[in-house]
Amino acid sequence: MQFTAQQIADFLKGTIVGDPNISVGTFAKIEDGKAEALSFLSNPKYEHYIYTTQSSIVLVNNSFEPTKSISATLIRVPDAYQALAMLMQLVESMKPKKTGIHELAFISKSAKIGKNAYIAPYAFIGENSIIGDNVQIYPHTFIGENVQIGDNNLFYSGVKIYDGCIIGNECIVHAGAVIGSDGFGFAPNEDGPYSKIPQIGNVVIEDLVEIGANTAIDRATMGSTIIRRGVKLDNFIQIAHNVEVGKNTVIAAHSGIAGSAKIGENCVFAGRVGVVGHISIADKTTLASYCCPNSSIKTPGMVFQGVPALPITQFQRITISSKKLPDLFQHTLPEVQNTIAELKKEIEELKNRLKE
């Protein structure tokens, strides 16, 4: 599928610098550019590639000012990265979608399937579950009983959705994700093994949520584990029972949220973040990699780092100071030793005077 620079500029409401009739049919990184490919420049550290790239069209920010000649046609936009995302979404939406129910899929007679659904071989849909319109369900996906799934959702191979869970519209769930597995609830016994506490709640996922591969979201002990509208979860994330993740929050891989934690809206969690249970995280909080807050964060918009989590400026000061400790110790140790020796000498002199 080919698009001219003029068509792209019209769609993005951008400004062309170069040939408006040149066309592209694919995307490429600016450093790997080739003829008939579209690239983008957003990060200034990649600017040197724009002067040598073979890409036919490059999206650039309006603020970009070249220092050398450029052979590619430029399309100036307010935000090149956002414009690229819009173009990719357009291309993706134009791809034909599969429809139909394969004869090797198992669908309970009491289940309801919406219009234009695609249900692949070896998919399983349990009793009384409701599947919305335009839903795509790939092979080996399991959907339990009494599950409610809205419209325009995509479930890749091997997704598991346990009984009673609810999923909104326009969600994407990647391969191996598990929604509604039991929360980690066990009661200690004085002399015997732990007793399992039945997890009788469910998981509620609102619209426009994306869940990465092999991520697990546990059902609530009672009530619901809730993933609010627009949340984006990376691969290998653990969301425990009765957690609530606020709207438009993004969480990177290998992070874990312990039971009953409440995460605010528009938060950003980097990789391997750990949040302890029963605390609240304020809206627009950013947690750097490996960060672990062990008490509630109440002020919105702050950035934290470290274990336990500290405001990032305080963490950085501590880190800088800790690097200086060996030198500080080396310089102060002789002085400390001399002081101690002098104090010992004075004490001995005082003892001798008291004896006289």
N, C-alpha and C positions, 0 to 999 in steps of 0.2 A: 504494500500500500504506500503510494507516494504522496507527499505533500510539498507544495512550493513554499518558498520563504514568505510570499505574500499571504498565502492561506494561513500559515502559522502565525504570522504577525497579526492578521485580522482576528484570529481566535484569541490570542494573548493580549490584544490591544497594545502591541509593541511597535517599535520603530525600526525600519530596515536600514542598514548601512551596507550597501553592496547590491548584488543582483537579486531582484525580487522574484525572478522566474526560476532560479535554481531550485532543485527538488531533492528531497531526502526520503529514504525508506527504512531507516534503522537508527538506533541510538548507539553512541560510542563514548567512552571516556575521552577527555580531551587529549590525553597523552597517547591514546591508541586510535586516534581519529583516522578515518578513511573516507574515500569519496562516497557521496550520497549518504553520509551519516550526519546526525545532529549531535552536538556536544554542548556542554555548558561550562561557564566559568563563574564560580561564586567565591571560592576561597582565594585570596590574593597570592598565596604561596604557589599556586598553579599557573600564575599569569604567564610565565615564560613559555608554557606549552602553546599558548594561543598564537604565537608568532611562527610556529613550525607545524602546527596540527594540519592533518590532511582532511579533516572534517569539512563538509561543504557549508554547514551552518553552525554558528555558535551563539547560544543565548548568553547575554552579558547583562550585568546590572547597569542601570542608567548612569551610575556614578563612574563607570569604568572609563579611563582615559588611556588609550594605547600610547606606547612610547616608540613603537616601530610599525612598519607596514604589516598588514594582515591580509592573507589571501582569502580567507573564509568570509562569507557573508555573515554579518552580525545582526542579531535582533536584540534591540535594547528593551529591557523590561524592568519594572521596579525591583523584582526579586527573581534572579535567574533560577535558583533552586526550586522555588515554589512554582515557577512557570514550567520547569521540567516535569515536576510532579503532575501538573495539570495536563500536559501533553501525554504523559505515560498513561494517565487515567483514561484519556480520550481514546488512545489506541487500544487499551485493554477492553474498554467497553464495546469496541467495534468488532471484537473477535466473536465468532459464532459460538453460542453456548449449547451444550448437549441437553437434550430433553428425552424423556421417555423412561419407562421402568423396565429394567432388564428382567428376563425370565428367571434368572438365578438369584434375584433379590428376594428376601423374605419380608413380607408386610402382613402384619396381623389384620384380620378381617375387620376389626373394630377401629383400626387406625384411619385417619383421614389425610388424604394427600391433595395438595393444592394444584393449581394449573401450572403447566409447563415445567413440572419438576423433573429432575434427572436423578434416578436411583440406580446405582451401578451394581454389577454382580457382587453377591455375597454381603451386601448391606442388609442390616436387620433393623426393623422398626416394630416396636412392641405394642401391646394392647392399649387402645384409647389414646395413642399419641396423635398429635395434630401437626402436620407439616404444611407450611405456607406455600404461596405461589413462588415460582422461579427458584426454588431451592435446589442446590446441587449436592448430592451425597455420593461420595466416591467409595470404592470397594472397601469391605471389611470395617465399615463404620457401624457402630452399635448404638442404637437409640432405644432406650428402655421404655417402660410403661408410663403412661400419663405425662409424657413430655410435650411441651408446647413450643413450637418453633415458628417464628414469623416468616416474612417474605424476604426473598433475595439473599438468602444465606448460602455460604459455601463451606462444606465440611470435607476436608481432604481425607485420604485413606487412613483407616485405623483410629479415627476419633471415637471416643467412648462417652456417651451421655447417659448418666444414670437416671433412674425413675424420678419423675416429678419435677425435673428441672425445667426452667423457662428461659427461652432465648428470644430476643427481640428481632429486629429487622436489620438486614445488610451487615451481618457479622461474618467474619472469616475465622475458621478454626482449623489450625494446621495439624499435620499428621501426628498421631500419637498423643494428642492432648486428651486429658481426662477431666470431665466436668461432673461433679456430684459424687466423687468417691467419699468414703466415710471420713469425717473429721477424726483427729487423733485424740479420742476421748476414752480414758481408762481410769477406773477408781481403784486406789490401792487397798489391798486387804492386809490385815496384820500378819497373818501366817501363810497365806496362799498367794496364788498368782493374781495379777490385776484382773478386775472385772470390766468387761467392755461396756461402755455406755452407748446404747443405741443412738444413732444419729438420725433423727426423724425429720430434720428440716430439708431444705433444698438449696439449689443455686439459682439465682436470678441474674441474667445477663441482659443488659439493655441494648439499645440500637448502636450500630456503628462501632462495635467492639471487635478487635482483632486479637487472637490468642495464638501464641507461638507453639512450635512443635514441642511435644513432651512436657508441656506445662500442665500442672494439676491444680484444680480448684475444688476444695473440699466442701461438701454439703454441711449445712449448719446443724448443730446439735438440736436446736429448736429455732424456728424462724427461718431466715434466709442468709446465706452468703451472697453479697450483692456486688456486682461489677457494673458501675454506672456508665452512662452513654459516652461513647467516644474513647474509652480506655484502650490503650495499646499495651499488650503484654508480650514480651520477648519469649524466646525458647527457655526451657528448663527453669520455670518459676514455680514456686510453691505458694499458694494462697490457702491459708488454713480456715477452719470453720468459723463462721460468724464474722468474718472480715467484711468490711465495706470499703471499696475503692472508689473515690470520687470521680466526677466527670473529667474527661480529657487528661487523666493522669497517664504517664508512660513509665514503664518499669522494664529495665534491661535484664539480660540473662542472669541466671543463677541467683536471683534474689529470692528471699523468703519472707513472708508476712505471717507472723504467728497469730494465734486465735484471738478473735474479738478486737483486733486492732482496727482503727478507723482512719483511713487515709483521705486527705482532703482533695479538693479539685485542683486540676492543672499542676499537679506535682510532677517532678522529674527525679526518678531513682536510677542511678547508674548501676553497673554490674556488681553482683554479689553484695547487694545491700541486705541487711537483716533488721527487721523491725520486731521488737519483742511484743508479746501479747498484751491486750487490754490497755493500750495507749492510743492517743490521738495525734495525728500529724496535720498541722495547719495547711490551708490552701497555699498553693504556689511554693511549697517547700522543695528545695533541691538537695538531694543526698548524693555525695560523691561516692565513687567506688569503695567497697568494703566498709562503708559507713554503717554504724549500728546504734541508733537511738534507743536508750533504755528507759526513757521517760517522755511524757507528752511534749510536743512542740506546739506552742500556743500562738506564736507570732507569725503571721503569714509572710511569705516572700523571702525567707532566709535561706542561706546555703550552709550546709553542715558537712563535716568530714571527720573521720577518725572513729575509734572505739574506746570509750563511749563517744557518741557524737558530740562535737563541739562546733560552735560557729567557726566558719572556715578561716577567718582572719586570726582567731585565737589559736586554732590548730596549727596554722602556718608559723605563728610566732614561737609556739612550743617546739615545733620541728626544727626551726632554725636554731633555737637555743640549745636543743639537745645535741645538735651537731658540734656545738662549741664546748660541750662538757669535757671531752678528753683534754683539750688544750687548757681549759680553765682549771681542771684538776691538776694537770702537770705543773702549772705555774703557781698554784696556791698551796700545793702539798708541802714544799720546803718551808714556806712561811708558817703554815699550820704546825708542822713538826717543831720548828724553832720556838714557837709560842708555847706549845705544850711542854717542851723541855725547860723553858724559863719558869713556867708556872710550877712544875715539879720541884725545881730548885728552890723557889720561894717558899713552897710548902715545907720542904725539909728544913729550911732555915728557921721558919716559924716554930716548927716542932722542937728544934734544938733549943730555941730561946725559952720555950715553955718549960723545958726540963731544968733549965738553970735556976 
